[in-house]
Amino acid sequence: MAVSAVQSVGAAAVSDAAPPAEPYRPYLGYSPAKNWMNDPNGLVYYEGVYHLFYQYNPFGTTWGNMSWGHATSTDLVHWSEQPLAIPQDADADIFSGSIVVDHDNTSGLGTADNPPLVAMYTAAYKTGKQAQALAYSTDAGATWIKYSGNPILDRDSNNFRDPHMFWYDGGSPEKSYWVVATVEATEHRVLLYRSDNLIDWTYLSDFGPANATAGIWECPDLFPLAVDGDPANTKWVMVVNLNPGAVSGGSGGQYFVGDFDGTTFTSDSTQPTDSLPEGELFAGFDDGTYSGWTAANEPGNWKNGPFGDQPATGAIDGQQAVVGQIGAGLINGFNDGDWPLGSMSSPDFTVSKDYVNFLVGGGKHPRVDGSQLGNEPPADSELLFDGFEYPGSESVVDHGWTVTGDFVAERNPSTSGGDYAIGAKRINTWDGGPNGDDNIGTMTSEAFTIDKSFVSMLIGGGKRDGTSSQVLQAELLVDGIVVDTASGENDGALNWKSWDVSEYQGRQAQVRVNDQATGGWGHLTLDEVVLADSPALVRSNETSVNLVVDGQVARSTTGNDSETLDWASWNVSDLIGKTAHITVVDNSRAGWGHVLADQFMFSDKAAAPRLESYDWLDWGRDFYAGVTYDNAPDGKRIMVAWMNNWEYANDIPTGQWRSAMALPRELSLKSIDGRPKLVSDVVEQVDGLSKPFAAVSVPAGPVAEGETALPVDDVGAVYRVDAVLKPGTASSFGLALRTSSDGTQSTPLTYDTASGSLSLDRRASGDVSFNPTFSSVETAPVALDDDGRLRLEVYVDNASVQAFAQGGSTTITDQVFPDPSSTGISLLSTGGSAEIESLTITPLYGGMYDPQPVLAAPGAPTSVAATSTEPGVATITWAAPEDDGGSPVTSYVVRSAAEAAEVAANARAAGSVCEVTEGECRVTGLVPGSVASFTVSARNVVGEGVTSAPVDVRIAAASGTPTTAPSTDGPSAPASDPRAGLAATGLSVGLAGVLAALLLAAGAATLWARRRARRNRVTS
C-alpha cells in the first residue's frame, strides 16, 4: 500500500491540551491524583451518578493501609475524585466489597423516602481474620457510617473475603431476597448466602474448585444475562478473579456460564480433567523410580532435596495441594521446601517428532540467557576490599573506609543478610546502624586504581525508582564524581551487576554505598567487588525445564507460581535427528523456589494448555478484579477492572500515583461456537470522546510485506483504531502501535494465520526494566469470521493498549510505558501481502486530563461577496468565520436567499444550492439580467452554523458585461424568480469540490455507522 494513499477525514487535526507532567497518566480511564489504587469496589449507579469506589492507600504509592477511595461520574468517562470514603481504623483494613441501593429500606438503615446505600466490605482485622462488615450512606454516597453490629458475617477464617451483593428476583416476594457471593480464597470456593435485610445472612451453597485454580480466588460476581438478547433464554454468569495463575500470567479473571436457581449455581462451562494427549510417553514417573533420570540434589541437605531419591506422589509436607498431575508420580522439587538447590537430568534421546509435550508447575523463575547457575566471579578477576573478609573484629574503617550518618565502624562489615553472599562478611546497611531500614548515611571505600575494563559486584536489597526522592545505591566515584550506580531489586538475594569502566583505565576510583532511604526495603547489601576484563555473569535464579542440545539450552519453560500443572510444548521440528536431554533445574531459594514436572511425551502436535480451554474476561496481563455495577440504567451489565497485575503492580513507573482502571465495558452473552460466551464492548459514552474531523482513513487495498509507517503525526498518543483486515497471502499481519522514530520502541498487535491467534507484544514497548516479569507477549485464540476477516477495535492511551477483536468476543488489555514521543503507527505483514478492507484511526479527547471542550456550530462566514461576469452565472466568495465553534469547518453551504426553503426543496435534498469545502461557489443556470440573492453558512462536526447576511448580484445579460450587487441607493430592475432558471437548467456548481465534500462526509458517516453496527456483531 502506498503511504500517499492515506487521507485525513476533514480539516487539520486539533492538537490536544498539554499532557500532565506525568507522561503515563491515562486520558481514557480513571486514576487517582496520587497514591496507590487497586480493585474497583462498590460499583453503584444512583440518582444519575456512577460511583466508583476502590482499594486505596491514602499514604503511599504501594499497597497498604487499605481504605476505600471514591470517584464519581455522570457518563462513565469524565471522573471526579471525591474525599476518602471508608478509611481503615485501628482494628481492621477495608478490603474489597460491593454496594447496593436498598430501595425498600429492608435494612432499616434509611427511610422509605430516603433509602440507604449499603456497602458490604471485608474487614481485614489486625489479628489476620477476615470477616464481612457493613457501612451505609443516607446522603447519596457522600459520607459513610460503619454499622455498629459489625462484623455481620464471620466464618473465623483468614481468607474469607470480597462480598458482592445483588437482589435475586424469584418471581414472587417470598422467593426474592438479597444474595451475596464471597470467596474462601485459598480453597477456590465461592460461597453464597441469602438475607432479607442485608444484616442477617444464611448459607445457601458454594461453587468450586473449577477450571483455573493455580492461584487464590478473589472478587466474585454473579449476574444474569439474556443470550443473544433473548429474555426467554437467560443464563447466569459467575465471575471469579484469581492471582496468580491467569492465562497470560499473574492475576486475571475467569468466568463460568450456567444456571442459578436462587440457591445453587451450576456451571455449564467447567472443563473436565483431561487425559494424556496423543504421543509417545518418554517419562511418566509412575513406577516409583526416576527411570534412568539422574538427580543432583544439594549436598548435605537433610531431606536430600530438592528432588529426593524417588518421584513424589503428590504434595509434600508443607506444600499446597498439587493439582493436574497424571498418574502415580511426578518430579516435585519441594523436598525441604523452597530452600535446597539442585537439578534433574534425563537420559539422552534422539529428537524424532515435531513436539515435546509435558506438564509443568511450581515457581515462575525463567532461565536467564547468558547466565550461570553458580555465583562465580570472572576467572581473571581481582578482588577488592578483601571481599570484606577482614580478620577478627576489624571494621571497614580499619581498612580505609569512611562512614557517615547512622553507620558505625563496629557494625561494618556485617555477618548477616543477603542470600548467595560469598564468605562470611559483607556490607549490609540494615545492620550497619541501629535503625534497620531507617538507617541513613554513606560508606565510602579507600581509593583503588582502575586497571581492568569492568567492576562487578554482588548486590541486593532495596531499589528506589526515579520517582522517589530517596537515594539507595552503590556508586562509582572517579575524581569524586559519581559516574555509575547500581542497586538491588527489592530482593534479599544478591546477584552480579557490572560497570563498564574501560574509559577510566589508569584513574583512581572509590565505591560509595549511599543509603538515604527509609521504610520498606530501605537497605542495601554489597559483597565481592572485583575488577576484571569481562563482566560477571548474572546468576540465573531459575526454576525451569530445559531441552539441552549440543551442550546448549535450546528450549526452556518455567512454572506459573502455582502448584497446578499445565501442558507446555516445545516445537523441535528444526532439531529432528539431534541428540538431546532434558534438565529440570531448581536454582532458587526464594518464594516459589521449586519446580514440578510430569508426563514427558514426544508427539506430532502440540498439547493445548488447559488454561486456553477456560473462559477469560480478558487475555491480557492487566485486567483484574473485574466486577459489575449495581442498579445500572436500562438493566445494562457494566464492568470495571483494575488495569494492573500483581506480578509487577508495585513497580510500574508512574510517579506520585500508581494504577488506573480499564475502560468500562458493557457485557452481553452471545452464542459463539455453539455455546454462550461473554462479549465486551466499551460503553457507548466513550464514543463522545471521538474527534472524527481529525480521523485518518486508510483506503482498502493490499499491505506490502514488511512494515509500512502511516502518516499520523497529528493523531497523537490517544486514539481508537477501527480495522477490518484479511490475511491475503501473509502468514502474519497487523499493526505496530506507539512506535518510535528510531525503531527501538513498538507494540505490535498481530494475527498469526497458522495458529489462529492474536498477539500483543510489549517486549520493546518502552520501559520494561522496572520488573523482570513485565516484558511479555500475550496471545489469544481468535477465529477469523465467515468472510475470513479480522475485525479490531483498539483503544490506545498514554500507557495502555486495550484491544477488542471480533466484536469484543476476545479482548487483550496491557499496560505499556513508551516514550511520549513514540506515537507512530505502522502496518505489518509477514510472509506475503495482507489486505485492508477498512482502517480508520480516530484521535480521542481525554476523559480525565484532556477534557473535551464544549463544541458549538460555527459562526457566519465573513467577507461574503457575489459577482457575475458571464450570462446566467454567479460566483459567490467568502472567508472563514471568526468563530469555528471549537471544531474545524468541514464544508460551506450556499443557498438562494429568496424563499430559501422552497428553493432548497426543489434544487437539492440537502437543502443547498451548493456545498463545498473551499471559499468559492460558481452557480450556473441563472436568468440573465435578473437579481439573485445568496447566503452562506459553515458546517463543523456539530452541524450547520449561523447564516450570513444575504448578498445580491445582478446576473450578467451579455458576455463580458460585469455586474455586481445592485446599488442600495435606488430601485433595481425586478428580479426573475431564480427557481425558474435552476429548474430549467439544473446545477453545475463546483462539481469537483462538491464531490470531494460528499466523499468526505460519506466516509465519516460510514465510520459512525460501522461503529454503531459492530455493537451487535460478533464472530459466530
Secondary structure, 3 states (H helix, E strand, C coil): CCHHHCEECCCCCCCCCCCCCCCCCCCCCCCCCCEEEEEEEEEEEECCEEEEEEEEECCCCCCCCCEEEEEEECCCCCCEEEEEEECCCCCEEEEEEEEEECCCCCCCCCCCCCCCEEEEEEEEECCCCEEEEEEEECCCCCCCEECCCCCCEEEEECCEEEEEEEEECCCCHHHCEEEEEEEEHHHCEEEEEEECCCCCCEEEEEECCCCCCCCEEEEEEEEEEEECCEEEEEEEEEEEEEECCCCCCCCEEEEEEEEECCCCEEECCCCCCCCCCCCEEEECCCCCCCCCCEEECCCCCCCCCCCCCCCECCCCCCCCCCECCCCCCEEECCCCCCCCCEEEECCCEECCCCEEEEEEEECCECCCCCCECCCCCCCCCEECHHHHCCCCCCCCHHHCCEECCCCCHHHCCECCCCECCCCCCEEECCCCCCCHHHCCEEEECCCEECCCCEEEEEEEECCCCCCCCCCEEEEEEECCEEEEEECCCCEEEEEEEEEECHHHCCCEEEEEEEECCCCCCCCEEEEEEEEECCCCCCECCCEEEEEEECCEEEEEEECCCEEEEEEEEEECHHHCCCEEEEEEEECCCCCCCCEEEEEEEEECCCCCCHHHHCCECCCCCCCEEEEECECCHHHCCEEEEECCCCCCHHHCCCCCEECCECCCEEEEEEEECCEEEEEEEECHHHHHHECHHHCEEECCEEECCEEEECCCCCCCCCEEEEEEEECCCCCEEEEEEEECCCCCCCEEEEEECCCCEEEEECCCCCCCCCCCCCCCEEEEECCCCCCCCEEEEEEEECCEEEEEEHHHCEEEEEECCCCCCCCEEEEEEECCCEEEEEEEEEEECCCCCCCCCCCCCCCCCEEEEEEEEEECEEEEEEECCCCCCCCCCCEEEEEECCCHHHHHHHHCCCCCCEEECCCEEEECCCCCCCEEEEEEEEECCCCECCCCCCEEEECECCCCCCECCCCCCCCCCCCCCHHHHHHHHCCCCCHHHHHHHHHHHHHHHHHHHHHHHHHHCCCC
